Amino acid sequence: MRLDKFLKVSRIIKRRTVANEACDAARVTVNGRAAKASYEVRENDVLTITLGARSLTVRVLSTKEITGKSDAAALYEVIE
């Protein structure tokens, strides 16, 4: 699954366009490297998202294409 779609489906970022813009601005890193929105997310990837003064680091647990709002948090675990 594409990085921008994963961020939207997992509800880490609410809109895919915002996720795409964050990737373009190098505010999203995967395993320590800046990643484009088209990066293919895999299980056990470590994502760091920096929006404003906040920074969130998560580990990908699953890459389901479709998930409900209540199951979205099961796609990742928060590390920091």
N, C-alpha and C positions, 0 to 999 in steps of 0.2 A: 504494500500500500504506500502511496506517496506520502511524504512527510506532512505537507499541508493538509491533506485529507485526514491523516491520523490525528493531528492536533485538533481538528474540528470534530471528528467522530468521538474522540475521547473527552471532548469538551474542556480541554486545557485552554484552548482559544475558541471563542464563540462562533466566529465567522471564518470561512475558508479564505476570503480575500485578505483579512487581517493576518492570518497565518502566513499567507503568501508574501505579504509585505514585510513581515518580521523576518522571514527567511532571506528575502532580497537585501535587507539591511544588516545581515549577518548577526542577528540577535538570537539565532537558534543554532546550537552546535550539537553534533552527533558524535559521541565518543571523542570529544575534545576538538573536533574540527568543524569549522563553519560549513553548513549544509544548504544546498539549494532546495527549493520546494519540491523538486522532482525526485529527490533522494528516496530510494526504496527502503522503508523502515522494516527492520527485522526484529524478532524477539531477542531480548537481552541487550539491545542498543540502549545507551545512556544518553538522554536528551537533556540539554540545559537551555532553558528559555529565559531570556532577560527582557522584561518589559518595564520600562521606567526604572525605578529604584529596586524593584523586586526581581529576584532570580529564583527559578524553580528547576530542580534537577529530578528527573524521573527515570526509571528503568521500564522498558517496554516488556509487558508480559504476554500480550496477545495482539494480533493485528486483524481482528474481525472487521469486515467491511461494513456491516450493519449492526448497530447495538442500540438498545433503549437508553433512556436517560438514567435509569436506575442502575444499569450495568456498565456505564461508561467508565466509572472509577476502577473497575476490575481489569481494564486494559493496561494499566500501569501501576507502579508503586512509587511513592514519593521517597526520594533518598535524602534530599535537603530542602 
